[in-house]
Amino acid sequence: MKQFQFLLLLIPFCSMAQENKSMQMPMGKESGMRKSTTYDYPLQPVQTKPGMAYMGKRVEYDLYITDTMVNFTGKHRHAIAINGQIPAPILEFTEGDTAIIHVHNMMKMETSIHWHGILLPNKEDGVPYLTTSPVEPGETYTFTFPLIQSGTYWYHSHTMLQEQSGLYGSIVIHPAQPEPNLKEYLLLLSDWTDENPHQVLRYLKRGGEWYAIKKGALQSYGEAIAAGSFKDKLKQEWQRMPAMDVSDVYYNKFLMNGQEKNYFKDAKPGEIIRLRIINGSASSYFTLQYGMSYMRLIAADGINVTPVSVSKLEIATAETYDVLITVPETGAEELRATSWDVVGFSSGYFGNGPIMNAPDIPRLDYFKMMREMGSMNMNGMKMDDMDMKNMDMREMKMPSDTIPTKKDMDMSNMDGMSMGNMQGMDMAMPGEFNYNMLRALHPTTLDSTLKPREIKLTLTGNMLRYVWSFDFKTLSTADKILIRKGERVRFVLTNNTMMRHPLHLHGHFFRFINAQGEYSPLKHTFDIKPMETVTIEFEANEEKDWFFHCHILYHMMAGMARIVSYEGSEQNEFAKTGYRKLKKEDNILYPWYDLSVHSQGAWLSGNISNNKMALEFEGRASWKGDYETETHLLRYLDKKQYLAFYIGYDYRKNKTLPLANKPNSKDNRRVFDAGFYYLLPMLIRSEWRIDHTGRLRLQLERRDLPLSNNFFFDFRVNTDKEYNVAARYMIAKSFSISTNYDSDYKWGIGLTWHY
């Protein structure tokens, strides 16, 4: 019983003395008893001057970044490794040390390293073309910075999509003062796709359906009818909303320390151990469960918090949490990390003998999510009571926490007790984690005499075109967020999208304003739910420019990022060019096409698109020698990108059709045209155009109407009395069996290739 009390009351500070930094190394060495370390809030900035010498022990690492091949799924795929391993080596320091890290780029492309959550000089932050020069091929860049904090952190590439390919690792900074003597393990969670990450983003840009098909998340009309949700599906499409989803990408594997399963057999029965858990995924949230037991959360984003017990812990992308668990007296208990879309999970098993698995999480009820989303007030209603994940986000009352006494800390007479054997105890059982449970150890309030500079930002996006932004402006078009040193800065953020976003501010910790009031926790990364408004505030105690962005890698690369700039600070070489190279990243051109080869002819549609512009091509040809082409250059005009103006050229030569010899007819046409597209309810695209001869045309088109999980329907009709209906059954990401009936070319069947 005493050990159980200790588990509930143990102060939230543990230590690590890891020596072997291999990819699978648990934080298993024990250290002597240490006194707890806390911070005086707010955290102080890193004050450095040119040429000043850093104090403390110099700790050096050499990181060699190389291309490599991996096999996580039975297929060999390209990846990026550091010192030959994925994840990268654990970097271990003690508060007060000076980190000296030599990054050797052995690849044929540039790279970078960002030290996530570490407070350091601006030039060491590692964002290429913003704070730090990229590490060029064959070159070495040495990062040098003092460590003024302790806790669990991580590092990753900030160059394009390299993080998804394996360029990420862990950082552990021990406090300068001693801590309780506990065994530790580090668990780095990640996601893996066999696809090239650039192809993943291109596929998201084209609005492909295969990822949803693989996850069972398509929400077709056939499935809606079977689920009794036909009216909800109609309402959703009437509002021009795409299908609900909680994750954009279909991942082949979810990993913990680079493996699906990890066994920690040196964990002893009844032992209380500390887990340092990092979500180093590119775009996945995870739900953590420890068998049928619970976890004692003791630190968030590297900073100690008031301990709280939870049965489930949801960890957003790029967050870190430290928890305490008890190894069962018999057997091994599973710590399971389930992806938020419930597609897969990875596991760690603590102990020896028969395995006690964590419970399965039910698959998502997408139609229930659709119904609740459709019933929301889309003009600002919060999602506190919305069931987004089968779907309880409501706050749950937790057992109260008491302050540990010296008697509670007396372990001399403890006779091990497993967290899994608690039946009959008179206590409230823990519930699921939510942010309002995070409570700082000390008040975190900022200087109340300073009037805060309030900055309101709205998270915006277009799922149909996969463009993500703040206030409908991507990084490439947005101005800096200007602040002044010494100010109290408050960000009020409203998520106006249907996705969750983990937001990260470089170079700062901020108060995440929650129900704890003056004890609101300090964080560097936080999750914001759909239609939710969140307030964070911080002391502007740095200089120069820092990155603020969504940490879902594909959202950031699609534009959801801003630069927070200290007015009057010295500008670096990148600021003087307006961060031209950095801002190119979200406005890259992405191509895609569909080619249908049928028994009566061939159809080709292609698109090259960036954030605001698109070049579209359509070509049709019969085996009799008839052919038609239309080429349009579009410019999207409105914030939601429903409206686009275009100019183009229409060329037709249908030799065998009735009007083949009539100039400027639908079968014999060479005209320049102009017009606009407008997206109507039900996701129907309307086209209004006039050609240079004065001929008008109205066209209505709907593509990719989902009838079942793999079966889609298309139609097109216009005032030239042309129409086309088509259907296809997807059998692979790039391959469909298809059929169509065209008013001119008649019926045919064949195959469609998707790129």
DOZA-966404 format. One record per residue (C-alpha): x, y, z; residue in three letters. Coordinates in steps of 0.05 Angstrom, whole numbers, plus 5000, padded with zeros to 4 digits. Layout:
REM DOZA-966404
XYZala/...
***
This chain:
REM DOZA-966404
500050005000met/505750485016lys/508650374947gln/502050534915phe/501751174956gln/508751344933phe/506551234861leu/500851724869leu/504952244906leu/511952184879leu/514752854859ile/515552894784pro/523052874774phe/527252284753cys/534152194723ser/537951824670met/545051594662ala/545051274594gln/551651074564glu/550050694501asn/546651144450lys/544250604401ser/537650644366met/534050164413gln/537450374478met/532850444538pro/534450964589met/536050424638gly/541950624681lys/540350854752glu/543251474783ser/544051714854gly/538552084891met/537952804868arg/534153404893lys/528453644849ser/529754234803thr/524454754785thr/524555384744tyr/523056094764asp/517956314713tyr/518256584661pro/524256234630leu/529856724616gln/532556844546pro/539356624523val/543757234531gln/549957184489thr/555057664461lys/559757564403pro/565957204427gly/563357054497met/565556384527ala/560055904549tyr/560555624619met/559754894641gly/562354244613lys/563354204538arg/559453604510val/560953444437glu/557353004387tyr/558752834314asp/552552704272leu/553752404203tyr/547652474158ile/547351964102thr/542651664051asp/540850954068thr/536050384053met/531050104103val/526049544105asn/520349674154phe/514949334112thr/518348784073gly/520349274018lys/526949644013his/525950394012arg/530351014012his/531251364079ala/535851844115ile/539851624175ala/544351954226ile/550451544246asn/547350964208gly/540950924250gln/533551114251ile/531751434296pro/538151834305ala/542551764367pro/540052014435ile/543852654454leu/544852694528glu/546953304568phe/546553614637thr/543654304650glu/549254804648gly/553254424595asp/555354734530thr/553054324470ala/557854274412ile/554753874356ile/558253754290his/553253604235val/556653264176his/552553244112asn/554652624073met/548852674024met/548453003955lys/543053493978met/542854024032glu/540153884101thr/539054204169ser/537754054242ile/532954414288his/533454314364trp/526054274381his/524254614446gly/531354824463ile/532455554483leu/538655784446leu/541656354406pro/537656524344asn/543156324295lys/543455624325glu/535955474317asp/537055084253gly/531555324206val/534955394138pro/534356064103tyr/531056364166leu/535956324224thr/541455854200thr/545055684136ser/543354994109pro/548754464114val/551054384043glu/552953704012pro/559753484037gly/560154044088glu/560154064164thr/556354564207tyr/558054624281thr/552454834329phe/554755124395thr/549855334449phe/549155344525pro/543854894557leu/539855314607ile/534154814617gln/532954074630ser/527853574606gly/525753144546thr/526553444477tyr/528253234406trp/531553444341tyr/529653384268his/531053644199ser/527554284178his/529354194104thr/523454024059met/520553344078leu/526953004104gln/523952904174glu/518952394144gln/524851994116ser/528051874183gly/531952494202leu/529752564275tyr/532552394343gly/531952504419ser/535052984468ile/535252884544val/537953434589ile/538853244661his/537653774714pro/543654054750ala/540853824818gln/539953094838pro/533352724827glu/529952104854pro/533351454836asn/528951134782leu/530250724720lys/528551084655glu/526750914584tyr/526151374524leu/520551224474leu/520851604408leu/514451514367leu/514351604292ser/510551434228asp/513151114165trp/510751104093thr/513950694038asp/512351263990glu/517051833974asn/514752404019pro/514752883959his/509852413924gln/505552403987val/504953153986leu/503653163911arg/498052653921tyr/494953063976leu/495153663930lys/491453293876arg/485953073924gly/486952333913gly/482351833947glu/486951243958trp/489251414028tyr/481951474051ala/480350804017ile/486050464052lys/483750734119lys/476350594108gly/475051344114ala/472151504046leu/464851604071gln/461551424005ser/454151503991tyr/453250753994gly/456450724062glu/452351324085ala/445850984065ile/447850344101ala/449550754164ala/443051154161gly/446951794147ser/444751964076phe/441852644097lys/448252804135asp/452452634073lys/448053084030leu/448653644081lys/456153574083gln/456953634008glu/451754184004trp/456454584049gln/462154434001arg/465654024055met/470053434036pro/469452784074ala/471452794147met/478252534167asp/482952614225val/489452464188ser/491352614116asp/496452064102val/495851304102tyr/501951034138tyr/504850344128asn/507750294198lys/507850644265phe/514350574303leu/516950634373met/524550714375asn/524650484302gly/520749844315gln/513449624319glu/514849224383lys/519949364438asn/521348914497tyr/524149204562phe/525548574600lys/530348894649asp/524449254681ala/523548904747lys/516848684778pro/513749234820gly/518849744798glu/516750464786ile/519950714721ile/520051364683arg/518351394609leu/520551994568arg/515751984509ile/516852394446ile/512052444387asn/517152514331gly/512252334276ser/511352744213ala/503852804219ser/500852314269ser/497552394336tyr/497851804384phe/493551544441thr/497751224496leu/495150674541gln/498850254592tyr/495449574595gly/489249614639met/493050074687ser/494450814686tyr/500251294678met/502551854724arg/504052474680leu/509652874710ile/512453324655ala/510053644591ala/514553914536asp/520553824582gly/517754224640ile/515453904705asn/508053964722val/503753774781thr/503053004776pro/496452744750val/494052044735ser/491051864667val/488351234635ser/489451514565lys/494452034543leu/493752354475glu/500252634449ile/500153114390ala/505553144338thr/512053444366ala/509853434439glu/513653074494thr/510952784559tyr/514352444618asp/510351924656val/511251424712leu/508850714707ile/509350104751thr/511949444723val/507048874739pro/508848374792glu/507947814741thr/508147844665gly/509448424619ala/504749014609glu/503949354542glu/504850104531leu/501050204466arg/501350814421ala/495350794374thr/495051264315ser/489251764321trp/485951484258asp/486350794291val/489950494231val/495650194271gly/499950224333phe/506750074362ser/508249764430ser/513149724487gly/512749144536tyr/515349244607phe/516948634648gly/517447884635asn/512447324624gly/505347324598pro/503447974563ile/497848414588met/495648804528asn/492649494527ala/485349504504pro/483749604431asp/480950284411ile/474650234369pro/475050444297arg/472751154283leu/465451284269asp/466351774212tyr/458951864200phe/457852054273lys/463552554266met/460352814202met/453552894236arg/456453274295glu/460753704251met/454853874207gly/450654074267ser/455854564292met/455455314286asn/460955404235met/461956134257asn/465756014320gly/462555464363met/467655114404lys/468554364403met/468754234478asp/463053734475asp/464253464406met/465552714401asp/471452734353met/474552064369lys/469151584386asn/469552114409met/470052384479asp/473753044485met/469853264546arg/473553404609glu/473452834659met/474052924734lys/480652664759met/482852404827pro/485552974869ser/493053054879asp/496253194947thr/503053474962ile/507952914981pro/510752915051thr/517352655077lys/513552045103lys/510651925034asp/517751925006met/520251395055asp/521250785011met/524750355063ser/518749905079asn/515449875010met/513749184986asp/512449254911gly/505449334885met/503249324813ser/498849864784met/494849314752gly/492549014819asn/488349574849met/481549244855gln/477749414918gly/481450064931met/477150644953asp/479051164901met/476551504839ala/479651194777met/483451644728pro/480351874664gly/482852094596glu/487852664590phe/485853364570asn/489854014572tyr/485954294631asn/489353764674met/496154074662leu/498154504722arg/504754854731ala/508654754795leu/509055514807his/505056114782pro/506856284711thr/503456964706thr/507157504668leu/508058234687asp/500958494697ser/503159214691thr/504559104618leu/498659154571lys/499158544526pro/500158614452arg/494458174427glu/495157834360ile/489257464332lys/490456904282leu/485556454247thr/487755774223leu/485055684153thr/485555164098gly/482754874034asn/482554114037met/480254063964leu/486654393940arg/490854234002tyr/492954944018val/493955104092trp/494755804121ser/493756324176phe/488456844159asp/488056544088phe/495356734076lys/500756214066thr/507856354088leu/509856564018ser/504757134018thr/504257324092ala/507557904128asp/511657804191lys/508357804259ile/511758404290leu/513158444365ile/517858854408arg/522858624460lys/520258704531gly/512958644511glu/507858164538arg/505257824476val/498657454472arg/496557024412phe/489156864406val/488356314356leu/481856044326thr/481955404285asn/477055494228asn/478854844194thr/476254134202met/483153864222met/487153894286arg/493754264285his/499754214331pro/502854904332leu/510155034352his/513555694368leu/521155674361his/525655984413gly/520356104466his/516155764519phe/509256054527phe/503656014578arg/498155574551phe/492055894583ile/487655354611asn/483055224671ala/488955264719gln/489156024714gly/495556314743glu/498355604744tyr/497255514669ser/502855074642pro/508855284600leu/509454934532lys/512855014465his/507854604425thr/500354544432phe/494454224397asp/488454634374ile/481954274355lys/477054454299pro/472955074315met/476855174380glu/479855824405thr/486355784445val/490356344479thr/497756324492ile/502256864519glu/509656974529phe/514757494547glu/518257774486ala/525157654513asn/529057464450glu/531357814387glu/531257724311lys/526257264276asp/523256594296trp/518856074263phe/511655934283phe/508255364247his/503854754246cys/508054144261his/504253684215ile/509753674163leu/505153694103tyr/501054274131his/507354674143met/509954534074met/503154724045ala/503555414078gly/501355404151met/507255794179ala/509056504198arg/515256884220ile/515157224288val/519757824283ser/522758274336tyr/522358994312glu/528959354311gly/533158724316ser/539358624274glu/537558284208gln/541357674183asn/543057534110glu/536457174099phe/532057724128ala/535358224081lys/532657834021thr/525657764051gly/526857024065tyr/526056903991arg/528556183991lys/524555984053leu/518156264024lys/518855873960lys/517455213995glu/509855264001asp/508755513930asn/512054953891ile/508654713827leu/505654013832tyr/503353613771pro/498253053765trp/494252713710tyr/489152173694asp/489551773629leu/483651333609ser/484650843552val/477850563532his/475050153475ser/472450763438gln/478051263453gly/482751583503ala/481752143553trp/487352543586leu/486553073640ser/492653413670gly/494053953721asn/500154353743ile/498354753805ser/501055193861asn/497455593915asn/493856083870lys/495055863799met/493555243757ala/494755033686leu/489454523665glu/489254093603phe/483953623576glu/484653203514gly/479852703482arg/481152263421ala/477251703388ser/480451133351trp/477051403287lys/481652013286gly/477252513323asp/480452943376tyr/479153543422glu/483553943470thr/482254493520glu/487754863557thr/486255363612his/490755793656leu/487055943722leu/487856453777arg/483956333842tyr/480956983866leu/477356883933asp/479856664001lys/476355994000lys/478455873928gln/471455733903tyr/472356243846leu/477656233792ala/478456663729phe/481656343669tyr/484056453598ile/485055883549gly/484855563480tyr/479955053453asp/482054643393tyr/477554103362arg/477853693299lys/472553153300asn/473052883229lys/467352373232thr/462152773272leu/456153133240pro/458953843247leu/466053683226ala/465854163167asn/462354743202lys/467255273229pro/466755463302asn/462054893316ser/462754413375lys/466153923327asp/470754403290asn/473454953335arg/479755373342arg/478155923392val/481156313449phe/476556353509asp/475956673577ala/471356553636gly/471056333707phe/469855713749tyr/465555723811tyr/464655143860leu/457255033874leu/454154643931pro/454853893925met/461954023900leu/459454143830ile/464254563789arg/460855073744ser/464355383684glu/462156023651trp/465856233588arg/465856643525ile/470456533465asp/473357053418his/467556963369thr/462457153423gly/459856443434arg/457656303506leu/457855643543arg/455755403612leu/458354743638gln/457054343701leu/461653803724glu/462553343784arg/468352873791arg/469952333843asp/462952243869leu/463951653917pro/458651103910leu/462350573951ser/469150513983asn/472650403916asn/467350603865phe/466751313837phe/462151673789phe/463552293744asp/458952703700phe/459453313655arg/454153693616val/454254353579asn/450054813536thr/453354553472asp/448953933484lys/455053523503glu/455153053561tyr/459452503591asn/458152013647val/463651573674ala/465051073730ala/471350753757arg/473350233808tyr/480050373841met/484249743850ile/490750113867ala/493150813880lys/495050913807ser/490350433772phe/482750373761ser/478049973718ile/473650493684ser/467950593636thr/464451193605asn/459051423557tyr/460552053516asp/455152403474ser/460052433416asp/464551833425tyr/459351353455lys/460550793504trp/467150473522gly/470750093576ile/478050033595gly/483250253645leu/485250913678thr/492251083703trp/492851603758his/499052013771tyr/
***
